[in-house]
Amino acid sequence: MSENADDALCVSSCRSLIKFIEPVRPTFVGEIFGGRWQWRYHASRDKEEKMRLPDFYFRLKTILARFGLYPARNERPGHKEDVPDGFSLFRNCRILVEDGRIHPYIQESIVTGYYEDKEIDIVLRNIVSTDRVLELGASLGVMSTVTCKTSLPQAYTAIEANKDLVEIIRRNHAENNVKCEIINAAASRMQGSSEFYVHSQCWASSLTPFANPLRVDTIPTFPLETLLEKTGANFLICDIEGGEYEVFEDGPDLSQIDKICLELHPNSMEKMTALYEYFLQQGFTCDKEPPQQPVQYVYFFQKPK
Protein backbone atom coordinates (compact mmCIF):
# COMPACT_ATOMS: atom_id res chain seq x y z
CA MET A 1 0.00 0.00 0.00
CA SER A 2 1.36 3.43 -0.90
CA GLU A 3 2.07 6.00 1.79
CA ASN A 4 -0.78 8.21 0.57
CA ALA A 5 -3.24 5.32 0.51
CA ASP A 6 -2.06 4.26 3.96
CA ASP A 7 -2.55 7.80 5.27
CA ALA A 8 -6.01 8.05 3.74
CA LEU A 9 -7.01 4.73 5.32
CA CYS A 10 -5.77 5.96 8.71
CA VAL A 11 -7.76 9.19 8.53
CA SER A 12 -10.90 7.45 7.30
CA SER A 13 -10.70 4.72 9.93
CA CYS A 14 -10.06 7.14 12.76
CA ARG A 15 -12.93 9.39 11.78
CA SER A 16 -15.20 6.37 11.79
CA LEU A 17 -13.85 5.31 15.18
CA ILE A 18 -14.48 8.72 16.72
CA LYS A 19 -17.94 8.96 15.12
CA PHE A 20 -18.88 5.54 16.49
CA ILE A 21 -17.59 6.05 20.03
CA GLU A 22 -18.61 9.67 20.68
CA PRO A 23 -22.36 9.04 21.20
CA VAL A 24 -21.60 6.19 23.59
CA ARG A 25 -18.65 7.64 25.46
CA PRO A 26 -18.34 11.39 24.88
CA THR A 27 -15.21 11.69 27.03
CA PHE A 28 -13.31 9.00 25.10
CA VAL A 29 -10.98 11.30 23.18
CA GLY A 30 -10.56 13.68 26.10
CA GLU A 31 -9.40 10.85 28.35
CA ILE A 32 -6.64 9.91 25.92
CA PHE A 33 -5.24 13.38 25.52
CA GLY A 34 -6.03 14.95 28.88
CA GLY A 35 -9.21 16.74 27.83
CA ARG A 36 -7.73 19.31 25.47
CA TRP A 37 -7.93 17.22 22.31
CA GLN A 38 -11.67 16.67 22.61
CA TRP A 39 -12.28 20.40 22.92
CA ARG A 40 -10.07 21.11 19.92
CA TYR A 41 -11.71 18.37 17.86
CA HIS A 42 -15.19 19.76 18.46
CA ALA A 43 -13.99 23.30 17.84
CA SER A 44 -12.45 22.19 14.55
CA ARG A 45 -15.64 20.40 13.56
CA ASP A 46 -17.76 23.45 14.44
CA LYS A 47 -15.32 25.77 12.66
CA GLU A 48 -14.76 27.80 15.81
CA GLU A 49 -11.08 26.93 15.63
CA LYS A 50 -9.29 25.30 12.71
CA MET A 51 -6.83 22.67 13.90
CA ARG A 52 -3.68 22.40 11.80
CA LEU A 53 -3.94 19.30 9.64
CA PRO A 54 -0.56 17.83 10.73
CA ASP A 55 -1.63 18.07 14.39
CA PHE A 56 -5.00 16.50 13.63
CA TYR A 57 -3.56 13.68 11.54
CA PHE A 58 -0.76 13.00 14.03
CA ARG A 59 -3.28 12.53 16.83
CA LEU A 60 -5.47 10.31 14.68
CA LYS A 61 -2.53 7.99 14.11
CA THR A 62 -1.68 7.76 17.78
CA ILE A 63 -5.29 6.95 18.71
CA LEU A 64 -5.43 4.12 16.18
CA ALA A 65 -2.01 2.83 17.15
CA ARG A 66 -3.00 2.71 20.80
CA PHE A 67 -5.92 0.39 20.02
CA GLY A 68 -4.07 -1.75 17.49
CA LEU A 69 -5.92 -0.31 14.49
CA TYR A 70 -2.81 1.30 13.00
CA PRO A 71 0.70 -0.14 13.19
CA ALA A 72 2.87 1.32 15.94
CA ARG A 73 6.29 2.47 14.81
CA ASN A 74 8.17 0.86 17.68
CA GLU A 75 10.06 -2.14 16.37
CA ARG A 76 9.50 -4.27 19.46
CA PRO A 77 7.45 -3.77 22.58
CA GLY A 78 10.27 -4.64 24.98
CA HIS A 79 9.93 -6.65 28.14
CA LYS A 80 9.18 -5.11 31.49
CA GLU A 81 12.65 -5.90 32.79
CA ASP A 82 14.15 -4.02 29.81
CA VAL A 83 12.51 -0.70 30.60
CA PRO A 84 12.63 1.08 33.98
CA ASP A 85 9.42 2.42 35.50
CA GLY A 86 8.37 5.69 33.92
CA PHE A 87 10.21 4.99 30.64
CA SER A 88 9.01 3.58 27.32
CA LEU A 89 10.97 1.78 24.62
CA PHE A 90 11.25 4.00 21.54
CA ARG A 91 13.40 2.84 18.61
CA ASN A 92 15.37 0.66 21.03
CA CYS A 93 16.03 3.60 23.35
CA ARG A 94 14.54 4.09 26.81
CA ILE A 95 12.64 7.37 26.81
CA LEU A 96 11.03 9.04 29.83
CA VAL A 97 7.25 9.37 29.52
CA GLU A 98 5.88 9.48 33.06
CA ASP A 99 6.69 13.03 34.04
CA GLY A 100 4.14 15.74 34.76
CA ARG A 101 5.96 18.13 32.43
CA ILE A 102 5.31 15.89 29.41
CA HIS A 103 1.90 16.41 27.78
CA PRO A 104 -0.31 13.27 27.56
CA TYR A 105 -0.47 13.23 23.77
CA ILE A 106 3.33 13.49 23.56
CA GLN A 107 3.55 10.57 25.98
CA GLU A 108 1.18 8.66 23.72
CA SER A 109 3.20 9.46 20.59
CA ILE A 110 6.37 8.14 22.23
CA VAL A 111 4.68 4.94 23.39
CA THR A 112 3.27 4.27 19.90
CA GLY A 113 6.51 5.29 18.17
CA TYR A 114 5.24 8.30 16.20
CA TYR A 115 7.04 11.07 18.07
CA GLU A 116 8.95 13.24 15.56
CA ASP A 117 8.89 10.24 13.23
CA LYS A 118 9.53 12.14 9.98
CA GLU A 119 12.44 14.12 11.39
CA ILE A 120 14.08 11.09 13.00
CA ASP A 121 13.70 9.05 9.80
CA ILE A 122 15.35 11.84 7.78
CA VAL A 123 18.27 12.23 10.18
CA LEU A 124 18.97 8.51 10.53
CA ARG A 125 18.81 8.07 6.77
CA ASN A 126 21.34 10.81 6.06
CA ILE A 127 23.76 10.94 8.99
CA VAL A 128 27.24 9.40 8.88
CA SER A 129 29.77 8.75 11.62
CA THR A 130 31.92 11.77 10.69
CA ASP A 131 29.08 14.26 11.09
CA ARG A 132 29.11 16.91 13.79
CA VAL A 133 25.51 17.74 14.69
CA LEU A 134 23.97 20.91 16.09
CA GLU A 135 20.34 20.57 17.17
CA LEU A 136 18.29 23.69 17.87
CA GLY A 137 15.25 22.91 19.98
CA ALA A 138 16.22 19.59 21.57
CA SER A 139 12.92 19.29 23.48
CA LEU A 140 12.86 15.95 25.39
CA GLY A 141 16.15 14.78 23.88
CA VAL A 142 14.52 12.02 21.85
CA MET A 143 16.23 13.01 18.60
CA SER A 144 19.66 13.30 20.22
CA THR A 145 19.23 10.04 22.16
CA VAL A 146 18.15 7.99 19.15
CA THR A 147 20.71 9.56 16.81
CA CYS A 148 23.69 9.23 19.14
CA LYS A 149 22.83 5.68 20.18
CA THR A 150 22.01 4.48 16.65
CA SER A 151 24.42 6.37 14.40
CA LEU A 152 27.32 7.40 16.67
CA PRO A 153 28.10 10.80 15.07
CA GLN A 154 31.47 12.35 15.78
CA ALA A 155 29.90 15.07 17.96
CA TYR A 156 26.42 16.21 18.94
CA THR A 157 25.39 19.47 20.61
CA ALA A 158 21.80 19.97 21.76
CA ILE A 159 20.44 23.46 22.40
CA GLU A 160 17.29 23.77 24.52
CA ALA A 161 15.87 26.94 26.09
CA ASN A 162 13.53 25.30 28.61
CA LYS A 163 15.44 24.24 31.74
CA ASP A 164 12.69 21.73 32.64
CA LEU A 165 13.29 19.94 29.35
CA VAL A 166 17.06 20.06 29.87
CA GLU A 167 16.52 17.94 33.01
CA ILE A 168 14.51 15.41 30.97
CA ILE A 169 17.16 15.37 28.24
CA ARG A 170 19.84 14.54 30.81
CA ARG A 171 17.73 11.67 32.19
CA ASN A 172 17.18 10.23 28.71
CA HIS A 173 20.86 10.52 27.82
CA ALA A 174 21.94 8.92 31.09
CA GLU A 175 19.48 6.05 30.73
CA ASN A 176 20.88 5.26 27.28
CA ASN A 177 24.57 5.97 27.98
CA VAL A 178 24.55 8.77 25.41
CA LYS A 179 27.30 11.37 25.39
CA CYS A 180 26.08 14.70 24.07
CA GLU A 181 26.77 18.32 24.94
CA ILE A 182 23.63 20.06 26.24
CA ILE A 183 23.38 23.86 26.37
CA ASN A 184 20.50 25.61 28.13
CA ALA A 185 20.20 28.57 25.76
CA ALA A 186 18.39 29.77 22.64
CA ALA A 187 19.49 30.59 19.13
CA SER A 188 18.61 34.18 18.28
CA ARG A 189 19.74 37.10 16.15
CA MET A 190 21.75 38.68 18.96
CA GLN A 191 24.19 37.40 21.56
CA GLY A 192 23.33 38.19 25.16
CA SER A 193 20.36 37.14 27.24
CA SER A 194 16.61 37.13 26.86
CA GLU A 195 13.46 36.41 28.81
CA PHE A 196 12.02 32.99 27.99
CA TYR A 197 8.29 32.53 28.59
CA VAL A 198 7.46 29.01 29.78
CA HIS A 199 4.10 27.51 28.79
CA SER A 200 2.40 24.49 30.35
CA GLN A 201 2.68 22.84 26.93
CA CYS A 202 6.40 22.87 26.31
CA TRP A 203 6.21 23.44 22.53
CA ALA A 204 4.31 26.70 23.13
CA SER A 205 7.11 28.21 25.26
CA SER A 206 8.74 31.13 23.50
CA LEU A 207 11.07 34.12 23.57
CA THR A 208 7.98 36.09 22.53
CA PRO A 209 5.80 37.22 25.47
CA PHE A 210 2.31 35.77 25.91
CA ALA A 211 -0.35 36.04 28.60
CA ASN A 212 -0.11 34.07 31.85
CA PRO A 213 3.12 32.06 31.43
CA LEU A 214 4.00 29.50 34.08
CA ARG A 215 7.14 31.50 34.72
CA VAL A 216 9.69 33.67 32.96
CA ASP A 217 13.33 32.55 32.84
CA THR A 218 16.36 34.54 31.75
CA ILE A 219 18.50 32.50 29.38
CA PRO A 220 21.62 33.09 27.23
CA THR A 221 21.10 33.69 23.51
CA PHE A 222 23.56 33.09 20.69
CA PRO A 223 23.51 33.85 16.96
CA LEU A 224 23.59 30.75 14.78
CA GLU A 225 27.04 31.63 13.42
CA THR A 226 28.45 31.67 16.98
CA LEU A 227 27.00 28.25 17.70
CA LEU A 228 28.36 26.87 14.42
CA GLU A 229 31.82 28.22 15.18
CA LYS A 230 31.72 26.77 18.71
CA THR A 231 30.58 23.30 17.64
CA GLY A 232 32.14 22.92 14.19
CA ALA A 233 28.83 21.40 13.11
CA ASN A 234 28.14 20.36 9.53
CA PHE A 235 24.66 18.87 10.16
CA LEU A 236 21.98 21.24 11.48
CA ILE A 237 18.69 20.05 12.98
CA CYS A 238 16.19 22.82 13.67
CA ASP A 239 12.77 22.52 15.32
CA ILE A 240 12.17 25.70 17.31
CA GLU A 241 8.42 26.21 16.94
CA GLY A 242 8.51 29.17 14.57
CA GLY A 243 11.73 30.72 15.89
CA GLU A 244 13.50 29.66 12.69
CA TYR A 245 12.35 32.84 10.94
CA GLU A 246 14.31 35.02 13.38
CA VAL A 247 17.37 32.75 13.51
CA PHE A 248 17.82 32.91 9.72
CA GLU A 249 16.51 36.45 9.22
CA ASP A 250 19.92 38.09 8.86
CA GLY A 251 21.20 35.44 6.45
CA PRO A 252 23.85 33.68 8.57
CA ASP A 253 26.84 32.11 6.85
CA LEU A 254 26.06 28.42 6.27
CA SER A 255 29.24 27.56 4.37
CA GLN A 256 30.28 24.86 6.89
CA ILE A 257 26.81 23.24 6.89
CA ASP A 258 26.09 20.58 4.26
CA LYS A 259 22.89 19.01 5.71
CA ILE A 260 19.83 20.59 7.32
CA CYS A 261 16.74 18.91 8.75
CA LEU A 262 14.23 21.70 9.32
CA GLU A 263 10.69 21.74 10.65
CA LEU A 264 9.09 24.77 9.03
CA HIS A 265 6.20 26.09 11.11
CA PRO A 266 3.13 27.96 9.85
CA ASN A 267 3.62 31.63 9.08
CA SER A 268 2.81 33.91 6.18
CA MET A 269 3.37 32.29 2.80
CA GLU A 270 5.83 35.08 1.99
CA LYS A 271 8.05 34.24 4.99
CA MET A 272 7.79 30.47 4.49
CA THR A 273 8.69 30.69 0.80
CA ALA A 274 11.50 33.17 1.47
CA LEU A 275 13.14 30.87 4.01
CA TYR A 276 12.88 27.89 1.65
CA GLU A 277 14.45 29.92 -1.15
CA TYR A 278 17.19 31.21 1.16
CA PHE A 279 18.50 27.67 1.60
CA LEU A 280 18.50 27.11 -2.17
CA GLN A 281 20.45 30.34 -2.60
CA GLN A 282 23.01 29.02 -0.09
CA GLY A 283 23.70 26.08 -2.41
CA PHE A 284 21.37 23.47 -0.89
CA THR A 285 19.03 21.22 -2.80
CA CYS A 286 15.71 19.83 -1.60
CA ASP A 287 13.62 16.97 -2.94
CA LYS A 288 10.37 18.59 -1.77
CA GLU A 289 8.47 21.42 -3.41
CA PRO A 290 8.29 24.86 -1.73
CA PRO A 291 5.50 25.31 0.83
CA GLN A 292 2.09 25.57 -0.82
CA GLN A 293 -0.02 26.56 2.18
CA PRO A 294 0.61 27.85 5.73
CA VAL A 295 0.95 24.49 7.48
CA GLN A 296 3.84 22.60 9.04
CA TYR A 297 6.47 21.04 6.77
CA VAL A 298 9.56 18.91 7.43
CA TYR A 299 12.36 19.56 4.94
CA PHE A 300 15.78 18.06 4.34
CA PHE A 301 18.26 20.32 2.55
CA GLN A 302 21.62 19.02 1.37
CA LYS A 303 24.54 20.44 -0.57
CA PRO A 304 25.59 18.41 -3.60
CA LYS A 305 28.80 16.46 -3.03
C-alpha positions as CSV (number, residue, x, y, z in Angstrom):
1,M,0.0,0.0,0.0
2,S,1.4,3.4,-0.9
3,E,2.1,6.0,1.8
4,N,-0.8,8.2,0.6
5,A,-3.2,5.3,0.5
6,D,-2.1,4.3,4.0
7,D,-2.6,7.8,5.3
8,A,-6.0,8.0,3.7
9,L,-7.0,4.7,5.3
10,C,-5.8,6.0,8.7
11,V,-7.8,9.2,8.5
12,S,-10.9,7.5,7.3
13,S,-10.7,4.7,9.9
14,C,-10.1,7.1,12.8
15,R,-12.9,9.4,11.8
16,S,-15.2,6.4,11.8
17,L,-13.8,5.3,15.2
18,I,-14.5,8.7,16.7
19,K,-17.9,9.0,15.1
20,F,-18.9,5.5,16.5
21,I,-17.6,6.1,20.0
22,E,-18.6,9.7,20.7
23,P,-22.4,9.0,21.2
24,V,-21.6,6.2,23.6
25,R,-18.7,7.6,25.5
26,P,-18.3,11.4,24.9
27,T,-15.2,11.7,27.0
28,F,-13.3,9.0,25.1
29,V,-11.0,11.3,23.2
30,G,-10.6,13.7,26.1
31,E,-9.4,10.8,28.4
32,I,-6.6,9.9,25.9
33,F,-5.2,13.4,25.5
34,G,-6.0,14.9,28.9
35,G,-9.2,16.7,27.8
36,R,-7.7,19.3,25.5
37,W,-7.9,17.2,22.3
38,Q,-11.7,16.7,22.6
39,W,-12.3,20.4,22.9
40,R,-10.1,21.1,19.9
41,Y,-11.7,18.4,17.9
42,H,-15.2,19.8,18.5
43,A,-14.0,23.3,17.8
44,S,-12.4,22.2,14.6
45,R,-15.6,20.4,13.6
46,D,-17.8,23.5,14.4
47,K,-15.3,25.8,12.7
48,E,-14.8,27.8,15.8
49,E,-11.1,26.9,15.6
50,K,-9.3,25.3,12.7
51,M,-6.8,22.7,13.9
52,R,-3.7,22.4,11.8
53,L,-3.9,19.3,9.6
54,P,-0.6,17.8,10.7
55,D,-1.6,18.1,14.4
56,F,-5.0,16.5,13.6
57,Y,-3.6,13.7,11.5
58,F,-0.8,13.0,14.0
59,R,-3.3,12.5,16.8
60,L,-5.5,10.3,14.7
61,K,-2.5,8.0,14.1
62,T,-1.7,7.8,17.8
63,I,-5.3,6.9,18.7
64,L,-5.4,4.1,16.2
65,A,-2.0,2.8,17.1
66,R,-3.0,2.7,20.8
67,F,-5.9,0.4,20.0
68,G,-4.1,-1.8,17.5
69,L,-5.9,-0.3,14.5
70,Y,-2.8,1.3,13.0
71,P,0.7,-0.1,13.2
72,A,2.9,1.3,15.9
73,R,6.3,2.5,14.8
74,N,8.2,0.9,17.7
75,E,10.1,-2.1,16.4
76,R,9.5,-4.3,19.5
77,P,7.4,-3.8,22.6
78,G,10.3,-4.6,25.0
79,H,9.9,-6.6,28.1
80,K,9.2,-5.1,31.5
81,E,12.6,-5.9,32.8
82,D,14.1,-4.0,29.8
83,V,12.5,-0.7,30.6
84,P,12.6,1.1,34.0
85,D,9.4,2.4,35.5
86,G,8.4,5.7,33.9
87,F,10.2,5.0,30.6
88,S,9.0,3.6,27.3
89,L,11.0,1.8,24.6
90,F,11.3,4.0,21.5
91,R,13.4,2.8,18.6
92,N,15.4,0.7,21.0
93,C,16.0,3.6,23.4
94,R,14.5,4.1,26.8
95,I,12.6,7.4,26.8
96,L,11.0,9.0,29.8
97,V,7.3,9.4,29.5
98,E,5.9,9.5,33.1
99,D,6.7,13.0,34.0
100,G,4.1,15.7,34.8
101,R,6.0,18.1,32.4
102,I,5.3,15.9,29.4
103,H,1.9,16.4,27.8
104,P,-0.3,13.3,27.6
105,Y,-0.5,13.2,23.8
106,I,3.3,13.5,23.6
107,Q,3.6,10.6,26.0
108,E,1.2,8.7,23.7
109,S,3.2,9.5,20.6
110,I,6.4,8.1,22.2
111,V,4.7,4.9,23.4
112,T,3.3,4.3,19.9
113,G,6.5,5.3,18.2
114,Y,5.2,8.3,16.2
115,Y,7.0,11.1,18.1
116,E,8.9,13.2,15.6
117,D,8.9,10.2,13.2
118,K,9.5,12.1,10.0
119,E,12.4,14.1,11.4
120,I,14.1,11.1,13.0
121,D,13.7,9.1,9.8
122,I,15.3,11.8,7.8
123,V,18.3,12.2,10.2
124,L,19.0,8.5,10.5
125,R,18.8,8.1,6.8
126,N,21.3,10.8,6.1
127,I,23.8,10.9,9.0
128,V,27.2,9.4,8.9
129,S,29.8,8.8,11.6
130,T,31.9,11.8,10.7
131,D,29.1,14.3,11.1
132,R,29.1,16.9,13.8
133,V,25.5,17.7,14.7
134,L,24.0,20.9,16.1
135,E,20.3,20.6,17.2
136,L,18.3,23.7,17.9
137,G,15.2,22.9,20.0
138,A,16.2,19.6,21.6
139,S,12.9,19.3,23.5
140,L,12.9,16.0,25.4
141,G,16.2,14.8,23.9
142,V,14.5,12.0,21.9
143,M,16.2,13.0,18.6
144,S,19.7,13.3,20.2
145,T,19.2,10.0,22.2
146,V,18.2,8.0,19.1
147,T,20.7,9.6,16.8
148,C,23.7,9.2,19.1
149,K,22.8,5.7,20.2
150,T,22.0,4.5,16.6
151,S,24.4,6.4,14.4
152,L,27.3,7.4,16.7
153,P,28.1,10.8,15.1
154,Q,31.5,12.4,15.8
155,A,29.9,15.1,18.0
156,Y,26.4,16.2,18.9
157,T,25.4,19.5,20.6
158,A,21.8,20.0,21.8
159,I,20.4,23.5,22.4
160,E,17.3,23.8,24.5
161,A,15.9,26.9,26.1
162,N,13.5,25.3,28.6
163,K,15.4,24.2,31.7
164,D,12.7,21.7,32.6
165,L,13.3,19.9,29.4
166,V,17.1,20.1,29.9
167,E,16.5,17.9,33.0
168,I,14.5,15.4,31.0
169,I,17.2,15.4,28.2
170,R,19.8,14.5,30.8
171,R,17.7,11.7,32.2
172,N,17.2,10.2,28.7
173,H,20.9,10.5,27.8
174,A,21.9,8.9,31.1
175,E,19.5,6.0,30.7
176,N,20.9,5.3,27.3
177,N,24.6,6.0,28.0
178,V,24.6,8.8,25.4
179,K,27.3,11.4,25.4
180,C,26.1,14.7,24.1
181,E,26.8,18.3,24.9
182,I,23.6,20.1,26.2
183,I,23.4,23.9,26.4
184,N,20.5,25.6,28.1
185,A,20.2,28.6,25.8
186,A,18.4,29.8,22.6
187,A,19.5,30.6,19.1
188,S,18.6,34.2,18.3
189,R,19.7,37.1,16.2
190,M,21.8,38.7,19.0
191,Q,24.2,37.4,21.6
192,G,23.3,38.2,25.2
193,S,20.4,37.1,27.2
194,S,16.6,37.1,26.9
195,E,13.5,36.4,28.8
196,F,12.0,33.0,28.0
197,Y,8.3,32.5,28.6
198,V,7.5,29.0,29.8
199,H,4.1,27.5,28.8
200,S,2.4,24.5,30.4
201,Q,2.7,22.8,26.9
202,C,6.4,22.9,26.3
203,W,6.2,23.4,22.5
204,A,4.3,26.7,23.1
205,S,7.1,28.2,25.3
206,S,8.7,31.1,23.5
207,L,11.1,34.1,23.6
208,T,8.0,36.1,22.5
209,P,5.8,37.2,25.5
210,F,2.3,35.8,25.9
211,A,-0.4,36.0,28.6
212,N,-0.1,34.1,31.9
213,P,3.1,32.1,31.4
214,L,4.0,29.5,34.1
215,R,7.1,31.5,34.7
216,V,9.7,33.7,33.0
217,D,13.3,32.6,32.8
218,T,16.4,34.5,31.8
219,I,18.5,32.5,29.4
220,P,21.6,33.1,27.2
221,T,21.1,33.7,23.5
222,F,23.6,33.1,20.7
223,P,23.5,33.8,17.0
224,L,23.6,30.7,14.8
225,E,27.0,31.6,13.4
226,T,28.5,31.7,17.0
227,L,27.0,28.2,17.7
228,L,28.4,26.9,14.4
229,E,31.8,28.2,15.2
230,K,31.7,26.8,18.7
231,T,30.6,23.3,17.6
232,G,32.1,22.9,14.2
233,A,28.8,21.4,13.1
234,N,28.1,20.4,9.5
235,F,24.7,18.9,10.2
236,L,22.0,21.2,11.5
237,I,18.7,20.0,13.0
238,C,16.2,22.8,13.7
239,D,12.8,22.5,15.3
240,I,12.2,25.7,17.3
241,E,8.4,26.2,16.9
242,G,8.5,29.2,14.6
243,G,11.7,30.7,15.9
244,E,13.5,29.7,12.7
245,Y,12.4,32.8,10.9
246,E,14.3,35.0,13.4
247,V,17.4,32.8,13.5
248,F,17.8,32.9,9.7
249,E,16.5,36.5,9.2
250,D,19.9,38.1,8.9
251,G,21.2,35.4,6.4
252,P,23.9,33.7,8.6
253,D,26.8,32.1,6.9
254,L,26.1,28.4,6.3
255,S,29.2,27.6,4.4
256,Q,30.3,24.9,6.9
257,I,26.8,23.2,6.9
258,D,26.1,20.6,4.3
259,K,22.9,19.0,5.7
260,I,19.8,20.6,7.3
261,C,16.7,18.9,8.8
262,L,14.2,21.7,9.3
263,E,10.7,21.7,10.6
264,L,9.1,24.8,9.0
265,H,6.2,26.1,11.1
266,P,3.1,28.0,9.9
267,N,3.6,31.6,9.1
268,S,2.8,33.9,6.2
269,M,3.4,32.3,2.8
270,E,5.8,35.1,2.0
271,K,8.0,34.2,5.0
272,M,7.8,30.5,4.5
273,T,8.7,30.7,0.8
274,A,11.5,33.2,1.5
275,L,13.1,30.9,4.0
276,Y,12.9,27.9,1.6
277,E,14.5,29.9,-1.2
278,Y,17.2,31.2,1.2
279,F,18.5,27.7,1.6
280,L,18.5,27.1,-2.2
281,Q,20.5,30.3,-2.6
282,Q,23.0,29.0,-0.1
283,G,23.7,26.1,-2.4
284,F,21.4,23.5,-0.9
285,T,19.0,21.2,-2.8
286,C,15.7,19.8,-1.6
287,D,13.6,17.0,-2.9
288,K,10.4,18.6,-1.8
289,E,8.5,21.4,-3.4
290,P,8.3,24.9,-1.7
291,P,5.5,25.3,0.8
292,Q,2.1,25.6,-0.8
293,Q,0.0,26.6,2.2
294,P,0.6,27.8,5.7
295,V,1.0,24.5,7.5
296,Q,3.8,22.6,9.0
297,Y,6.5,21.0,6.8
298,V,9.6,18.9,7.4
299,Y,12.4,19.6,4.9
300,F,15.8,18.1,4.3
301,F,18.3,20.3,2.6
302,Q,21.6,19.0,1.4
303,K,24.5,20.4,-0.6
304,P,25.6,18.4,-3.6
305,K,28.8,16.5,-3.0
